[in-house]
Amino acid sequence: MSETMSGLGAALAAVSSPSWERRVRAGRDLASFADVPEAAEALVRLLLDAEDTAVTRQTAEALTRVGTVAAVRLIALAVAEADDNQADWLQTGVHDALVGPDGVQDVAAACVKLARDQEEAVRLAAAAISAWAADTRR
């Protein structure tokens, strides 16, 4: 097993940890694997973490920094399922990634691609994420 795959396995195991700090670390570690089905499923769980908003916020930030269509689609899936409080923390995480000195430009391009997604919920959530990104640039 490669070192990358063992890191993936360790991060997947940490998703179910009772420690919010370990779940935050898992979200950061898994973000670059957004296109791997097992990681994608775990990342959506972390984005919708019912125990701690820090997990939601920091996982959204990590995925936004990755900025790929796969990563932004996971945020969109979470936005589609989130309650108002979770949606606020998802937005905050996206905002945190975009306002930094190296704000991510890829998010807008990913949202354009997701506007043609098969799932209506993803298309609507991508439009919301695109609006968040536009608000950040003002």
C-alpha positions as CSV (number, residue, x, y, z in Angstrom):
1,M,0.0,0.0,0.0
2,S,1.4,3.4,-0.9
3,E,2.0,6.1,1.7
4,T,-0.8,8.2,0.0
5,M,-3.3,5.4,0.4
6,S,-2.3,4.7,4.0
7,G,-2.8,8.4,4.7
8,L,-6.2,8.2,3.1
9,G,-7.1,5.2,5.3
10,A,-6.0,7.0,8.5
11,A,-8.0,10.1,7.5
12,L,-11.1,8.0,6.7
13,A,-10.8,6.3,10.1
14,A,-10.6,9.7,11.8
15,V,-13.9,10.9,10.3
16,S,-15.8,8.9,13.0
17,S,-13.6,10.1,15.9
18,P,-15.3,11.6,19.0
19,S,-12.7,14.3,18.9
20,W,-13.7,17.3,16.8
21,E,-10.0,18.2,16.4
22,R,-9.4,14.8,14.7
23,R,-12.5,15.2,12.5
24,V,-11.2,18.7,11.4
25,R,-7.8,17.1,10.6
26,A,-9.6,14.4,8.7
27,G,-11.5,17.0,6.6
28,R,-8.2,18.8,5.8
29,D,-6.4,15.5,4.9
30,L,-9.3,14.2,2.8
31,A,-9.9,17.4,0.8
32,S,-7.4,16.6,-1.8
33,F,-9.1,13.2,-2.3
34,A,-12.5,14.8,-3.2
35,D,-12.7,12.7,-6.4
36,V,-12.3,9.4,-4.5
37,P,-15.7,8.0,-3.7
38,E,-15.0,6.8,-0.2
39,A,-13.4,10.2,0.6
40,A,-16.2,12.1,-1.0
41,E,-18.8,10.4,1.1
42,A,-16.8,11.0,4.3
43,L,-16.3,14.7,3.4
44,V,-20.0,15.3,3.0
45,R,-20.5,13.7,6.4
46,L,-17.9,16.1,7.8
47,L,-19.4,19.1,6.0
48,L,-22.7,18.3,7.7
49,D,-21.1,17.4,11.1
50,A,-23.9,17.6,13.7
51,E,-21.5,17.7,16.7
52,D,-19.3,20.7,16.0
53,T,-19.5,23.7,13.6
54,A,-15.6,23.9,13.5
55,V,-15.6,20.6,11.5
56,T,-18.2,22.0,9.0
57,R,-16.3,25.3,8.6
58,Q,-12.8,24.0,8.3
59,T,-13.8,21.1,5.9
60,A,-15.5,23.6,3.7
61,E,-12.5,25.9,3.8
62,A,-10.1,23.0,2.9
63,L,-12.3,21.9,0.0
64,T,-12.6,25.5,-1.3
65,R,-8.8,25.8,-1.2
66,V,-8.6,22.6,-3.3
67,G,-11.0,24.3,-5.7
68,T,-11.6,21.5,-8.1
69,V,-15.1,20.7,-9.5
70,A,-15.2,17.6,-7.4
71,A,-14.3,19.5,-4.2
72,V,-16.8,22.3,-4.8
73,R,-19.5,19.8,-5.8
74,L,-19.2,18.2,-2.3
75,I,-19.7,21.6,-0.8
76,A,-22.8,22.0,-3.0
77,L,-24.1,18.6,-2.0
78,A,-23.7,19.7,1.7
79,V,-25.4,23.1,1.1
80,A,-28.3,21.3,-0.5
81,E,-28.8,19.2,2.6
82,A,-27.8,21.7,5.3
83,D,-30.0,23.4,7.8
84,D,-29.7,27.2,8.1
85,N,-27.0,27.0,10.8
86,Q,-24.9,24.5,8.8
87,A,-25.3,26.6,5.7
88,D,-24.0,29.6,7.5
89,W,-20.9,27.7,8.6
90,L,-20.4,26.3,5.1
91,Q,-20.5,29.8,3.8
92,T,-18.1,31.0,6.4
93,G,-15.6,28.2,5.5
94,V,-15.9,29.1,1.8
95,H,-15.4,32.8,2.7
96,D,-12.4,32.0,4.9
97,A,-10.6,30.3,2.0
98,L,-11.5,33.1,-0.5
99,V,-10.5,36.1,1.5
100,G,-6.9,35.0,2.2
101,P,-3.9,36.4,0.4
102,D,-4.1,33.6,-2.0
103,G,-7.9,33.5,-2.5
104,V,-9.0,30.7,-4.7
105,Q,-10.2,31.8,-8.2
106,D,-11.0,28.2,-9.3
107,V,-14.2,28.2,-7.2
108,A,-16.0,30.5,-9.7
109,A,-15.0,28.3,-12.6
110,A,-16.1,25.1,-10.8
111,C,-19.5,26.7,-10.1
112,V,-19.9,27.5,-13.8
113,K,-19.3,23.8,-14.6
114,L,-21.6,22.7,-11.7
115,A,-24.4,24.9,-13.1
116,R,-24.8,22.1,-15.7
117,D,-24.7,19.3,-13.1
118,Q,-27.3,16.5,-13.5
119,E,-28.7,17.1,-10.0
120,E,-30.9,20.2,-9.6
121,A,-29.9,20.5,-5.9
122,V,-26.2,20.7,-6.9
123,R,-27.0,23.4,-9.6
124,L,-28.9,25.5,-7.1
125,A,-26.3,25.1,-4.4
126,A,-23.5,25.9,-6.9
127,A,-25.3,29.2,-7.7
128,A,-25.3,30.0,-4.0
129,I,-21.6,29.2,-3.7
130,S,-20.9,31.4,-6.7
131,A,-22.8,34.3,-5.1
132,W,-20.7,33.8,-1.9
133,A,-17.6,34.0,-3.9
134,A,-18.8,37.1,-5.7
135,D,-19.6,38.7,-2.3
136,T,-16.1,37.9,-1.1
137,R,-14.5,39.8,-4.0
138,R,-16.4,43.0,-3.3
